[in-house]
Amino acid sequence: MRAETRERIEEHFKVFSKWMIGKEGVEPELAIREGEKATAVLEQISEDKEVGVLVLGACAGSSPGPLVTQLVTKLGGDMTVPITVVPGAMTKEAIIAVS
């Protein structure tokens, strides 16, 4: 099951990567880690010096989601890069307008 999941992720990433290169001229990098999510994110940021900002998507509604909550409210002051939180209710057009 783990191998199938990794294959699905890699296939989705290929599509995303082609879009990013074609539309934005940016070549994304795929990083897959296992374990506690917030810890894995912090480790990736620590190990990859090219990470300049962490962009997280928040759930629409009363709670932004557990990862956003943990990284922003509990660990935000200890982050080595700025965090941008994109609201879940924000449209694609609105995101493009502010980027």
Number of C-alpha atoms within 10 A of each C-alpha: 6 7 8 9 10 12 12 12 13 14 12 11 15 14 10 14 17 15 15 14 12 11 9 9 10 12 13 14 8 10 7 10 11 7 8 9 14 16 13 14 16 17 12 15 18 14 9 9 8 8 13 12 13 16 12 17 16 19 15 13 10 6 10 17 13 13 16 21 15 13 21 17 10 10 13 15 11 10 15 14 15 12 16 12 13 16 15 13 12 12 11 8 8 10 11 8 8 6 5
